[in-house]
Each structure stands twice: as structure tokens, then as C-alpha cells.
Amino acid sequence: MSMKWISLLLLLQLNCYFSSGSCGKVLVWPVEYSHWINMKTILDELVTKGHEVTVLISSASIFIDPNTQSLLNLRFLTKDDFKYVFKHLLDKWTYLAKDSFWTYFSTVESILWEYSDMQMKLCKDVVSNKKLMTKLHESRFDVVLADAVGPCGELLAEILQIPLVYSLRFSPGFALEKYGGKLPLPPSYVPVIMSELGDQMTFMERVKNMMYVLYFDFWFQTFNEKKWNHFYSEVLGRPTTLLETVGKADMWLIRNYWDFEFSRPRLPNFEFVGGLHCRPAKPLPMEMEEFVQSSGEDGIVVFTLGSIVTNITEERANVIASALAQIPQKVLWRYHGKKPDTLGPNTRLYKWIPQNDLLGHPKTKAFITHGGANGIYEAIYHGIPMVGIPLFADQPDNIAHMTAKGAAARLDLDTMSTTDLLNALNQVINNPSYKQNAMRLSTIQHDQPIKPLDRAVFWIEFVMRHKGAKHLRPAAHDLTWYQYHSLDVIGFLLACVAAALLVITKCCLFCCQKFPIAGKKEKKE
């Protein structure tokens, strides 16, 4: 090891020694794509504070590059077709038509079950690897940090008998949070994820929200729970369920905050840390900065549909390019594929753009986005209004939140015309209310006593210091479903009322029979 890295490691250890807590060992069960981007931000900070971080990944990982210089320990698990299956499922969801509610969500459920089977295969490879499990036991980790949408982290925590901290954006229908974490979510004002509703609902919207709740609660399953229940019971050697194991988490770090999310209840072991990856903008590459500066007073528009969608049809690309060519702003468009025929001189195509740095540039006027949570948080952080073109998963819901808060306009990629995109851009750029609302959300994001990343790291260290945080878990975990909803109490009270009414009725009938009414007696005489 070079002297540079030895010196750095020594500094990290000293930093840990003089900090409030001692250095700990963190075992990580991650999930790919934007989930990993958020988690890696936390892990890098943990490493900076001197903690030892070990990440369990597939050798076919998509985003986690073992060749990059990092102090993270990457432990490979298996050589399967993980990368190709994952990409196939995302492509399938991205281009899924949303013509029918039942057809759409049935297909989404089947996609998630395919993903569930892939995760289970990966999990089985880990827990059945005796050499690896022995190594994990001997390493004496202090905590497991896992993304809840990738099952297995909770099983590892249970096997190793160490505390568990979750990192989570959301689960479909809030199933894991509601039934695993016992988080209360009143459907009267908390819109279900993927319902695309706000918190100010009309009567019919509350009916729609309740229908979503019932559908997700009684029909839709994010994972094939029966298979997971059987698998976990088999591994642990006792009857258990996926949700029971998930419910043992000590802390839930929810990648959301009140600038993005609508106000709703939370529990002591739920901490909202949305925007933890956001940073002040860095200088742009020279060639890109020159193009941005050439925009003058008109400024620039930043356009990306994310890292997953690498291409769109030529017809759609030309519709978009034609609209962009008609605005006075310069446009930086992250795009893969054939150059659109209608591309204007004000638009430049890039295979990659420094999104955060562009959004933080003083000349940026608007952000055209697919609605990924990371990109939206960066736009909120820098106070940039948005034109949302959501594609799949939580993206329509994310854009619905931003439109409800007055910081975005929404379009549909498959149906929008050149005029639609042009009007949406002019509306967002020229109507000052959009910029004002975006700045209001930015103020909320910045006005926190502790930065989201510091808060996330604090709670992980808190769990390590105290060997868990069971005192923060509500007693709801110890109740059955009917006890949780007080159905037994309600039933008992109704029985008492019914018994009292029965006794009163019997007494009245007895009195009437024993002591006939005087009027009837006189008539009889």
C-alpha cells in the first residue's frame, strides 16, 4: 500500500478516535441505480469518519464499479446474469403502457416478482456460502445497512445477531413501511405511492386513494411473500415471515423530506433524510462553461431523462428537438442515439452531463426531467423549476408532488406535441410563480438544523453505539393486527353495550308482565 493511502487511513483512524463515538464495522446490502448513488454518499461519509465499510455485491453489478479508487471493501457474491435481468426488467417497466389500471399494475407486480426471484437467488448464494458466512461472523460487524427494496439485509442481520438500519425511498403501497415498520398512514390525507394524488384530496380523490390502499393491501405484493416467508423460516430454523424480519429494523432512513413529501405521521425510528446527496455546484468543464456563458441573459435549460433510458424513438426525439429549437435559451441535452433532424443550433447533445453542477449554475432557468427522485432533489436544492416527463416507477408520483407544490409542469412523452413542450417550457420559465415556488422549496431544504447526510450518519453511529435502538421501536410490533386496530376492544365494548341493552330490555319486559299498566287493569274490571 502506498504511503498516500497509509497516511489517509491513519488520519481516518485518528478522526474516529477523537470523535464522539468509536470506529465501527458496517456491513452493507445495497441495491442498484439511484438507490446505490444515495447509499454510497452515506458510505463515503462513514469512511471519512473512520468506520470500516464492507459492501456485498454481485460480480455482475451495474453501478458499483470495483475498479474505482475507493476505501470501501467490495465482496463479490456470484457470477450470474444479474445485470442483464435487471436491465430487462427496467426496460419492460419503462415502456409499459398504462392503458388499464389492472393490466398495468398486474404487469408491474409480475416484474417485481421476477426481480424478487433474482434477489432471492442472490440471497441464497450468500447464506449458503459457509466460507463467506463464517468470515462475516468472524468480522464482528456492528450494524447492517441495507436498502429495504432488496430483501436479504434483514436476514443477514438476524443471522449475525446485529442491529439493522434501513435506507429506503419507498415501497409500493408503503407495504414495508406500514406492515414492517408499523408506520401509520391515514388514507384520508396521505396519498398512496403511485396514486399520483396530492394531500388536498376531493371526495372522489379520497375514494380513489382508498381503492389504491385496498388494492395494495389485499392484492398487490411487492415481493412473492410466501416464497420469502418459507425461505427465511428455512434458513433461521423457525417459523417467521419477511415482514416480521423487516420489522426488527432499528432505524429507517427515508430518502425524503418535507419539501418533496406531503406532511404525514412518522415514528421515532423513522428519520427523513431526503436530499442527502445534494452538493453546492462545482465549476463546469471549460468547453461546457463557454457554451453556457454564450446564452447571455436568456440562460440555459438542462434536459435529461436519466441514466436508465438511453434512447428514445427518432419520432419523439424530433418532436422534442423541434420544441427546443424555438426557445431563446441554450439547451444541454443528455442524449444517446441518432442526432435529431430538427435539432436547433441552440441545443447541444451530451452522453453525460454534470447534472448537479448545471442545476446550480446561475444561468439555469429550467430543468426538463424524467422525475427521478435524485434529480428532483438537486433541482429543489438549487431552486430550479421543472418540466416533468415521467416514464415509470415513482416518477409520475414525484412529478405529481412537484406540480401540486407549483414547481413543475407535467407532460407525457408518448402523447406530447412540439407545441405542448414549447408551451410548458415558456410557462415554467416566464411565469415567475414557478421559480418562486422552487425557491420556497429550496429554502425549506436548506433550513435544517442538521444536514440530511449528517443526520443519516448520526443515526447509524447511534445504532452502533447503543447496540441497536429498540427503545425507539413502537409497541405496535408486539400487537396482532386486530389488537393494533383495537378491534378486540371495540368488540368487547359493543358486547358490553349489547349485554346492557339486553338486560334493560329483559327488566322492562319483566316489569311489564309483573305489574300490568293501570289503564288496562281498570278496563278489564
NUPATOR-479952 format. One record per residue (C-alpha): residue number from 0; residue in one letter; x, y, z. Coordinates in pm, 1 decimal. Each point is the difference from the previous one (the first is absolute). Layout:
N
REC  pos  code      east     north        up
REC  NUM     a         X         Y         Z
...
***
This chain:
525
REC  pos  code      east     north        up
REC    0     m       0.0       0.0       0.0
REC    1     s     137.3     343.0     -95.0
REC    2     m      95.7     253.6     266.5
REC    3     k    -286.6     220.3    -122.8
REC    4     w    -263.3    -259.1      91.0
REC    5     i     172.7     -96.3     325.4
REC    6     s      -1.2     366.4     105.7
REC    7     l    -365.2      37.7     -93.6
REC    8     l    -101.1    -310.5     195.7
REC    9     l     196.6     124.7     301.5
REC   10     l    -175.9     335.9     -14.5
REC   11     l    -337.2    -175.7     -19.6
REC   12     q      80.1    -206.7     305.9
REC   13     l     110.2     310.3     194.1
REC   14     n    -315.1     180.5    -108.1
REC   15     c    -204.3    -289.7     133.4
REC   16     y     199.9     -11.8     323.3
REC   17     f     -68.4     364.8      81.6
REC   18     s    -364.5      -7.7    -108.0
REC   19     s    -292.1     -57.8     236.5
REC   20     g     -29.1    -367.3     -89.8
REC   21     s     240.2    -283.2     -69.1
REC   22     c      74.4    -140.1    -344.2
REC   23     g    -242.6    -264.6    -110.5
REC   24     k     -35.2    -268.7    -264.0
REC   25     v    -286.9      40.0    -246.0
REC   26     l    -128.6    -281.9    -219.8
REC   27     v    -195.2     127.3    -302.5
REC   28     w    -267.0    -168.9    -210.7
REC   29     p     -60.1     245.7    -288.0
REC   30     v    -236.9      39.5    -296.4
REC   31     e      98.5     125.2    -345.3
REC   32     y     -52.4     325.7    -195.0
REC   33     s    -118.5     312.5     189.2
REC   34     h     -28.6    -204.8     320.0
REC   35     w     374.8     -59.8      -6.6
REC   36     i      77.6     367.1     -74.7
REC   37     n    -176.5      99.9     322.1
REC   38     m     147.7    -280.0     207.1
REC   39     k     354.5      59.4    -124.0
REC   40     t     -26.8     361.9     116.1
REC   41     i     -65.6    -129.2     352.9
REC   42     l     275.8    -263.3     -24.1
REC   43     d     260.9     251.5    -116.7
REC   44     e     -83.1     217.4     299.2
REC   45     l      25.3    -298.9     234.2
REC   46     v     341.8     -84.0    -143.8
REC   47     t     106.5     363.0      41.5
REC   48     k     -91.6     -30.3     367.7
REC   49     g     222.7    -305.9      33.5
REC   50     h    -254.1    -281.9      -9.1
REC   51     e      78.3    -323.1    -183.6
REC   52     v    -256.2     -63.3    -273.3
REC   53     t     -47.9    -333.3    -178.8
REC   54     v    -240.0     -15.3    -296.8
REC   55     l    -143.2    -331.6    -120.3
REC   56     i     -55.9      20.5    -376.0
REC   57     s     -50.9    -220.7    -302.1
REC   58     s     296.9     -37.2    -232.5
REC   59     a    -241.2     103.6    -276.0
REC   60     s     -91.8     323.9     177.7
REC   61     i    -118.5     284.3    -219.1
REC   62     f      86.5     317.6     190.1
REC   63     i     246.7    -116.6     263.8
REC   64     d     333.6      13.6    -178.9
REC   65     p     274.4    -194.0     182.8
REC   66     n     268.1     164.9    -214.1
REC   67     t     -59.8     349.8     136.1
REC   68     q     240.9     113.6     271.4
REC   69     s    -192.9     -34.7     324.2
REC   70     l      52.5     -93.5     361.6
REC   71     l    -313.2    -215.7      -7.9
REC   72     n      58.0    -373.8      29.4
REC   73     l    -188.8    -166.6    -286.1
REC   74     r     -75.8    -367.7      56.0
REC   75     f    -124.4    -179.8    -311.3
REC   76     l    -280.8    -251.7      27.2
REC   77     t     -83.9    -175.3    -325.3
REC   78     k      49.3      -7.6    -376.1
REC   79     d    -352.5      -6.4    -139.2
REC   80     d    -195.1     195.0    -259.3
REC   81     f    -103.8     255.8     264.5
REC   82     k      89.8     299.4    -215.9
REC   83     y    -197.3    -117.7    -302.3
REC   84     v    -307.6    -108.3     193.4
REC   85     f     -10.1     329.7     189.5
REC   86     k      32.5     201.6    -321.7
REC   87     h    -267.3    -212.2    -169.7
REC   88     l    -247.9      57.3     283.7
REC   89     l      59.7     375.8       1.9
REC   90     d     -42.2      22.1    -377.0
REC   91     k    -321.3    -201.0      28.1
REC   92     w    -137.7     239.7     263.1
REC   93     t     120.2     314.0    -182.8
REC   94     y    -191.8     -76.7    -317.4
REC   95     l    -305.5    -147.3     171.6
REC   96     a    -327.2     152.4    -121.6
REC   97     k    -223.7     139.6     273.1
REC   98     d    -328.7     -51.1    -184.2
REC   99     s    -170.4    -202.8     271.2
REC  100     f      50.5      17.5     377.2
REC  101     w     -31.1    -377.1      44.3
REC  102     t     218.8     -87.3    -298.6
REC  103     y     267.5     252.0      96.4
REC  104     f      31.7     -97.8     365.6
REC  105     s     -31.4    -371.8     -74.5
REC  106     t     295.6      32.7    -235.5
REC  107     v     191.4     212.6     252.4
REC  108     e     -62.0    -268.2     263.2
REC  109     s     132.0    -271.2    -232.2
REC  110     i     310.1     212.8     -69.4
REC  111     l      59.7      44.8     373.0
REC  112     w     -43.4    -372.8      56.7
REC  113     e     264.3     -70.9    -264.4
REC  114     y     226.0     245.0     182.3
REC  115     s     -93.7    -172.5     327.2
REC  116     d     105.8    -339.7    -138.2
REC  117     m     330.3     150.5    -115.2
REC  118     q      60.0     149.3     346.1
REC  119     m     -84.6    -330.2     165.8
REC  120     k     252.3    -181.0    -219.2
REC  121     l     262.4     254.9     102.8
REC  122     c     -97.1     -33.1     367.2
REC  123     k      15.3    -380.6     -10.6
REC  124     d     348.4      21.4    -150.9
REC  125     v     108.3     205.2     301.6
REC  126     v    -155.7    -191.8     290.3
REC  127     s      91.9    -339.5    -149.0
REC  128     n     364.8     103.1     -42.6
REC  129     k     141.0    -140.7     325.0
REC  130     k     343.6     149.7     -55.3
REC  131     l    -145.8     347.3     -53.9
REC  132     m    -240.8     -25.2     294.5
REC  133     t     281.7    -117.7     227.8
REC  134     k     205.0     300.3    -112.9
REC  135     l    -293.0     233.2      69.4
REC  136     h     -47.4    -149.8     347.3
REC  137     e     370.1      35.9      78.3
REC  138     s       4.2     362.2    -119.8
REC  139     r    -232.0      98.4     288.1
REC  140     f    -187.3     275.6    -178.0
REC  141     d    -179.3     263.6     208.4
REC  142     v    -291.3      68.8    -235.0
REC  143     v    -156.2    -102.9    -330.3
REC  144     l     -97.5     285.4    -233.0
REC  145     a    -243.8    -125.5    -263.6
REC  146     d    -233.9     134.0    -264.8
REC  147     a    -342.9    -137.3      91.1
REC  148     v    -107.5     -54.1    -363.2
REC  149     g     269.6    -264.8     -34.6
REC  150     p     -90.0    -274.3     252.5
REC  151     c     277.3    -190.0     182.0
REC  152     g     162.8     272.1     209.7
REC  153     e    -247.2     -68.1     280.3
REC  154     l      73.8    -374.8     -21.2
REC  155     l     373.7      63.2      29.0
REC  156     a     -58.7     224.0     302.7
REC  157     e    -210.2    -274.3     160.6
REC  158     i     258.0    -272.6     -70.0
REC  159     l     291.3     214.2     120.9
REC  160     q    -206.9     129.8     295.1
REC  161     i      89.2     365.0     -60.8
REC  162     p    -212.3     317.0     -33.9
REC  163     l    -158.2      95.7    -332.5
REC  164     v     -37.1     344.6    -158.9
REC  165     y    -205.4      44.0    -315.9
REC  166     s      49.8     248.4    -280.5
REC  167     l    -323.4      36.0    -194.7
REC  168     r    -174.2     233.2    -243.7
REC  169     f    -334.3    -180.9      10.0
REC  170     s    -160.5    -338.1     -61.9
REC  171     p    -304.0     -43.0    -229.2
REC  172     g    -309.5      81.1     201.0
REC  173     f     226.2      70.3     302.3
REC  174     a     -27.4    -374.4      76.5
REC  175     l     338.6     -35.8     172.7
REC  176     e     -34.0     322.6     195.8
REC  177     k    -360.2     -71.4     105.2
REC  178     y      16.5    -371.1      80.9
REC  179     g     372.0     -36.8      67.4
REC  180     g      68.7     331.3     173.2
REC  181     k    -355.7      58.2     137.5
REC  182     l      -2.8     352.7    -144.2
REC  183     p    -352.3     152.0      21.8
REC  184     l    -123.8     123.4    -339.8
REC  185     p    -358.5     135.3      18.1
REC  186     p    -147.9     -25.4    -352.6
REC  187     s    -218.4     306.7      62.3
REC  188     y     293.5     233.3     -64.1
REC  189     v     307.4    -216.0     -76.3
REC  190     p       0.4     -85.3    -372.3
REC  191     v     119.0    -351.1     -80.7
REC  192     i     326.8     -21.2    -192.7
REC  193     m     -70.4     -38.7    -375.3
REC  194     s    -351.9     144.7      36.3
REC  195     e     123.2     338.3    -134.9
REC  196     l    -220.8     183.2     251.0
REC  197     g      71.9     295.0     228.1
REC  198     d     -86.8      46.5     366.3
REC  199     q    -286.6     243.8     -74.7
REC  200     m    -241.4    -260.4    -137.1
REC  201     t    -360.1      42.7    -112.0
REC  202     f    -257.4    -257.7     106.3
REC  203     m      41.9    -200.6    -321.5
REC  204     e     378.8      17.1      32.1
REC  205     r     -27.4    -138.1     353.6
REC  206     v    -215.0    -278.9    -143.8
REC  207     k     272.0     -64.5    -259.2
REC  208     n     269.3       4.9     270.0
REC  209     m    -195.8    -248.3     212.0
REC  210     m     -34.0    -229.7    -301.7
REC  211     y     377.7      15.7     -44.1
REC  212     v      47.6     -80.9     369.9
REC  213     l    -228.5    -303.1     -22.0
REC  214     y     165.0    -115.8    -321.8
REC  215     f     354.5      23.7     136.7
REC  216     d     -98.7    -147.7     336.8
REC  217     f    -197.9    -300.1    -119.4
REC  218     w     109.7     -73.0    -355.9
REC  219     f     332.3     155.6     -98.9
REC  220     q     318.5    -152.9     141.6
REC  221     t     336.0     166.8     -56.0
REC  222     f     172.1    -333.5      60.1
REC  223     n    -121.7    -357.0     -17.7
REC  224     e     -49.1      -5.9     374.8
REC  225     k     -90.6    -369.8      30.0
REC  226     k     331.3     -99.0    -155.6
REC  227     w     194.8     243.6     218.1
REC  228     n    -185.0    -111.2     315.0
REC  229     h      87.2    -363.8     -73.9
REC  230     f     360.7      88.5     -86.4
REC  231     y      57.8     208.1     316.1
REC  232     s    -164.0    -266.3     219.3
REC  233     e     218.6    -267.9    -156.3
REC  234     v     321.8     198.1      48.4
REC  235     l     -77.7     108.0     358.6
REC  236     g    -138.6    -339.5     100.9
REC  237     r    -323.9     141.1     141.4
REC  238     p    -329.1     132.8    -139.3
REC  239     t      27.9     365.8    -100.6
REC  240     t    -100.6     236.7    -278.5
REC  241     l     170.3     257.9    -218.3
REC  242     l    -196.4     284.5     162.6
REC  243     e      73.1    -124.9     352.0
REC  244     t     372.0       1.4     -77.4
REC  245     v     -24.4     340.9    -168.5
REC  246     g    -179.3     130.1     310.7
REC  247     k     309.1     -63.2     211.7
REC  248     a     182.8     292.3    -162.0
REC  249     d     132.8     245.7     257.8
REC  250     m      -8.6     308.3    -221.8
REC  251     w    -156.9      96.3    -335.2
REC  252     l     178.2     272.6    -197.0
REC  253     i    -265.6     119.2    -244.3
REC  254     r     145.7     181.3    -300.2
REC  255     n    -266.5     269.5       5.5
REC  256     y     -66.0     331.9     168.1
REC  257     w    -282.6     247.5      49.9
REC  258     d      94.4     213.4    -301.8
REC  259     f     -66.3    -299.1    -225.6
REC  260     e    -240.2    -203.9     213.4
REC  261     f    -343.2      97.1     135.1
REC  262     s     -25.1      24.8     378.3
REC  263     r     -90.7    -331.5     162.2
REC  264     p      59.1    -187.3     327.0
REC  265     r     334.3    -156.4      80.5
REC  266     l     141.4    -213.8     280.7
REC  267     p     308.9      59.1     219.5
REC  268     n     199.1    -260.3    -194.6
REC  269     f     -84.8     158.9    -337.3
REC  270     e     230.2     283.2    -107.5
REC  271     f     -57.7     197.7    -322.1
REC  272     v     331.8      73.8    -173.7
REC  273     g    -105.0      98.2    -352.5
REC  274     g     257.1     198.6    -199.4
REC  275     l     299.8    -141.9     186.1
REC  276     h     189.0     -34.1    -328.8
REC  277     c     -42.0     367.4     -99.5
REC  278     r     310.2     219.8     -14.6
REC  279     p      89.8     357.1     -97.0
REC  280     a      79.2      25.4    -370.4
REC  281     k     357.7     -45.3    -120.0
REC  282     p     153.0     183.3    -299.2
REC  283     l     -98.4    -142.9    -339.0
REC  284     p     248.6    -134.6    -255.6
REC  285     m     142.0     289.4    -203.2
REC  286     e    -171.2     -89.7    -330.0
REC  287     m    -336.8     -41.4     174.3
REC  288     e      43.1     324.4     197.7
REC  289     e      69.5     190.6    -323.2
REC  290     f    -322.0    -133.9    -153.5
REC  291     v    -197.3      90.3     313.4
REC  292     q     144.3     352.3       8.4
REC  293     s     -90.2      49.1    -366.7
REC  294     s    -368.6     -12.7      99.9
REC  295     g      15.1     357.4     130.3
REC  296     e    -303.3     125.3     194.9
REC  297     d    -224.6    -278.5    -132.8
REC  298     g     184.7    -267.6     196.5
REC  299     i      -9.0    -377.1     -50.0
REC  300     v    -231.5    -300.2      27.9
REC  301     v     133.0    -333.0     131.4
REC  302     f    -162.5    -313.2    -147.1
REC  303     t      48.9    -363.7      99.5
REC  304     l    -220.0    -308.6      19.2
REC  305     g     238.3    -173.4     238.9
REC  306     s     257.5    -275.4     -30.7
REC  307     i    -242.7    -288.2     -55.9
REC  308     v    -167.2     127.9    -318.9
REC  309     t     286.2      15.6    -248.8
REC  310     n    -207.2      50.4    -311.4
REC  311     i    -341.1     116.0    -121.7
REC  312     t    -163.1     -39.5    -340.2
REC  313     e     113.9     228.9    -281.9
REC  314     e    -353.8     137.2     -31.0
REC  315     r      -9.3     101.4     368.5
REC  316     a     354.1     140.8     -17.7
REC  317     n     -96.2     221.7    -293.3
REC  318     v    -312.8     124.6     178.5
REC  319     i     214.8      97.6     299.9
REC  320     a     282.7     150.7    -206.9
REC  321     s    -246.7     210.4    -200.3
REC  322     a    -141.5     152.1     319.6
REC  323     l     343.8      66.7     147.5
REC  324     a     109.2     175.1    -319.8
REC  325     q    -275.6     261.3      48.5
REC  326     i      99.3     126.4     345.2
REC  327     p     255.5     279.4      51.1
REC  328     q     191.5    -194.1     265.5
REC  329     k     298.3    -223.2     -74.3
REC  330     v     -72.5    -368.4      72.9
REC  331     l     230.7    -272.5     133.0
REC  332     w    -163.6    -334.2     -77.4
REC  333     r     128.1    -334.2     127.6
REC  334     y     -81.9    -223.8    -293.6
REC  335     h     105.3    -333.1    -152.5
REC  336     g     -93.7     -87.8    -354.8
REC  337     k     -25.3     147.0    -346.3
REC  338     k      20.1     379.8     -13.6
REC  339     p    -355.8     137.4     -53.4
REC  340     d     -58.9     160.3    -338.4
REC  341     t    -181.7     293.1     161.7
REC  342     l     278.9      79.1     247.7
REC  343     g      51.6     377.2      28.3
REC  344     p     332.3     187.4      27.0
REC  345     n     -88.4      92.3     361.0
REC  346     t       5.0    -367.0     109.7
REC  347     r     302.0    -216.4      73.0
REC  348     l      -8.7    -375.1      56.9
REC  349     y     209.5    -169.9     267.4
REC  350     k      33.8    -364.7     100.8
REC  351     w      56.2     117.7     355.7
REC  352     i     -52.4     330.0     179.3
REC  353     p      99.4     120.4     350.0
REC  354     q    -365.3      32.0      97.9
REC  355     n      41.7     144.9     349.5
REC  356     d     258.4     254.3    -115.6
REC  357     l    -220.6     114.1    -287.7
REC  358     l    -307.3      30.4     221.8
REC  359     g     205.2     209.7     240.8
REC  360     h     122.4     234.1    -274.7
REC  361     p    -142.9     354.4      23.5
REC  362     k    -102.6      -5.8    -366.8
REC  363     t    -226.2    -308.0      30.1
REC  364     k    -366.1      91.7     -54.4
REC  365     a    -173.7    -340.3     -14.8
REC  366     f      55.4    -372.3      31.7
REC  367     i    -169.3    -251.6    -231.9
REC  368     t      -0.9    -323.9     197.2
REC  369     h    -142.3    -351.6       1.0
REC  370     g     -83.6      49.1     366.8
REC  371     g     264.5    -209.3     173.2
REC  372     a      16.4      82.7     371.2
REC  373     n     373.1      82.1      -9.0
REC  374     g     -36.2     249.9    -284.0
REC  375     i    -307.1     161.4     154.9
REC  376     y     182.9      43.2     330.5
REC  377     e     291.8     166.5    -177.7
REC  378     a    -245.6     233.9    -174.1
REC  379     i    -165.5      78.7     335.0
REC  380     y     340.3      53.9     163.2
REC  381     h      92.0     259.7    -265.5
REC  382     g    -351.4     146.7     -37.2
REC  383     i     -58.3     -93.1    -366.3
REC  384     p    -357.3     -41.3    -139.7
REC  385     m     -68.5    -314.3    -200.9
REC  386     v    -177.1    -144.3    -301.8
REC  387     g     -71.7    -360.9      91.2
REC  388     i     -20.3    -280.0    -258.5
REC  389     p     -42.4    -305.9     228.7
REC  390     l      63.6    -347.7    -139.5
REC  391     f     -51.1    -272.7     264.0
REC  392     a      12.3    -106.5     367.9
REC  393     d     -23.7     293.2     243.6
REC  394     q      70.7     263.3    -266.1
REC  395     p    -368.0      90.2     -76.3
REC  396     d     -61.1      26.8     373.4
REC  397     n     308.2     218.9      50.4
REC  398     i    -109.6     240.3    -272.7
REC  399     a    -352.9       2.8     146.0
REC  400     h     152.2     119.9     328.5
REC  401     m     190.4     276.7    -176.0
REC  402     t    -301.1     117.3    -201.5
REC  403     a    -210.0       3.9     320.0
REC  404     k     265.4     221.2     158.7
REC  405     g       1.7     231.6    -305.5
REC  406     a     362.2     -67.6    -101.0
REC  407     a     -55.4    -208.0    -315.4
REC  408     a    -212.5     -55.6    -308.4
REC  409     r     -69.9    -352.9    -122.0
REC  410     l      -3.3    -155.3    -348.3
REC  411     d     -33.5    -352.6    -139.8
REC  412     l     286.5    -120.7    -221.5
REC  413     d    -221.4    -212.4    -225.0
REC  414     t    -271.9     259.1     -66.1
REC  415     m     161.9     343.1      29.4
REC  416     s      40.4     213.5    -309.8
REC  417     t     266.4     256.9     -81.8
REC  418     t    -247.9     270.4     100.0
REC  419     d     -69.7    -169.7     334.8
REC  420     l     368.8      -6.1      94.6
REC  421     l      53.3     354.2    -125.1
REC  422     n    -295.1     131.3     202.4
REC  423     a     110.6    -188.4     312.7
REC  424     l     351.9     145.5     -23.7
REC  425     n    -127.7     354.2     -57.4
REC  426     q    -239.1     -41.7     292.5
REC  427     v     266.1    -124.7     242.0
REC  428     i     264.2     253.0    -108.3
REC  429     n    -215.6     311.9     -43.9
REC  430     n    -262.0     -45.3     274.2
REC  431     p     179.0     123.8     315.5
REC  432     s    -215.4    -214.7     232.5
REC  433     y     188.8    -315.5    -104.5
REC  434     k     336.3     148.4      91.2
REC  435     q    -142.1     141.4     324.3
REC  436     n    -141.5    -339.6     101.2
REC  437     a     324.7    -175.6     -89.8
REC  438     m     193.9     249.3     212.7
REC  439     r    -246.3     -48.3     287.0
REC  440     l      65.4    -375.6      -7.0
REC  441     s     374.1      68.3     -21.2
REC  442     t     -20.6     216.9     312.0
REC  443     i    -174.2    -283.5     186.5
REC  444     q     269.0    -245.6    -111.0
REC  445     h     282.7     225.5     116.2
REC  446     d    -167.1     114.3     322.8
REC  447     q      73.2    -306.9     213.3
REC  448     p     182.7      -8.5     333.9
REC  449     i     207.1    -296.7    -119.5
REC  450     k      81.6     -86.7    -360.4
REC  451     p    -176.0    -315.4    -129.1
REC  452     l     327.6    -186.7     -53.3
REC  453     d     122.8      84.6     349.9
REC  454     r    -335.3    -112.6     138.9
REC  455     a      18.8    -333.2    -183.3
REC  456     v     354.8     -65.6     120.4
REC  457     f     -90.3     102.7     356.1
REC  458     w    -278.9    -258.2      22.3
REC  459     i     218.0    -277.3    -140.9
REC  460     e     266.8      84.8     257.5
REC  461     f    -270.0      25.9     269.0
REC  462     v    -115.5    -354.4     -76.9
REC  463     m     360.2    -122.8      11.6
REC  464     r      73.6     177.7     330.1
REC  465     h    -310.8    -134.9     172.4
REC  466     k       5.6    -347.8    -158.1
REC  467     g    -336.7      74.4    -158.8
REC  468     a    -286.4     240.8      62.0
REC  469     k    -280.5    -223.1     124.3
REC  470     h    -120.7     275.9     231.5
REC  471     l    -109.2     197.0    -309.2
REC  472     r    -210.1    -282.9    -146.4
REC  473     p    -371.8      36.0      77.9
REC  474     a    -185.3    -265.9     201.0
REC  475     a    -215.1     -52.9    -309.8
REC  476     h     251.2    -267.8    -102.7
REC  477     d    -117.7    -212.9     293.4
REC  478     l    -369.2      18.3     -94.1
REC  479     t    -205.7    -210.4    -237.3
REC  480     w    -183.0     176.0    -282.9
REC  481     y    -330.7      -2.3     186.9
REC  482     q     164.4     130.9     318.4
REC  483     y     176.3     274.1    -200.8
REC  484     h    -333.8     121.4    -134.9
REC  485     s    -166.2     -51.6     345.7
REC  486     l    -254.3    -233.8    -156.4
REC  487     d       5.1    -220.5     312.5
REC  488     v     -67.7     304.2     220.6
REC  489     i    -273.5     126.4    -230.6
REC  490     g    -153.5    -348.3      -6.9
REC  491     f      11.4     -21.1     380.9
REC  492     l    -161.2     342.5      43.1
REC  493     l    -270.9     -82.2    -254.8
REC  494     a     -63.7    -326.3     183.5
REC  495     c     -29.5     192.8     327.8
REC  496     v    -245.8     246.1    -155.4
REC  497     a    -197.8    -285.6    -156.0
REC  498     a      -6.1    -185.1     334.6
REC  499     a    -113.6     314.1     182.5
REC  500     l    -277.0      61.1    -255.2
REC  501     l    -105.6    -364.2      28.0
REC  502     v     -15.1      20.6     381.5
REC  503     i    -196.4     328.1     -12.3
REC  504     t    -241.7    -146.2    -257.1
REC  505     k     -49.0    -316.7     206.5
REC  506     c     -62.7     208.3     313.6
REC  507     c    -255.3     214.4    -180.5
REC  508     l    -183.1    -305.1    -134.7
REC  509     f       4.3    -160.2     345.5
REC  510     c    -139.7     314.6     160.8
REC  511     c    -271.6      26.7    -263.1
REC  512     q    -104.2    -360.2      58.2
REC  513     k      20.3      23.4     381.2
REC  514     f    -166.4     338.6      33.0
REC  515     p    -262.5      49.6    -273.2
REC  516     i     -79.8     357.0    -105.3
REC  517     a    -274.5     155.8     217.9
REC  518     g    -213.9     105.2    -296.5
REC  519     k     -24.3    -353.0    -129.3
REC  520     k     -90.1    -128.9     348.7
REC  521     e    -289.4     250.1      39.4
REC  522     k    -133.7     -88.8    -345.3
REC  523     k       9.3    -365.7      88.9
REC  524     e    -205.3      67.7     319.4
***
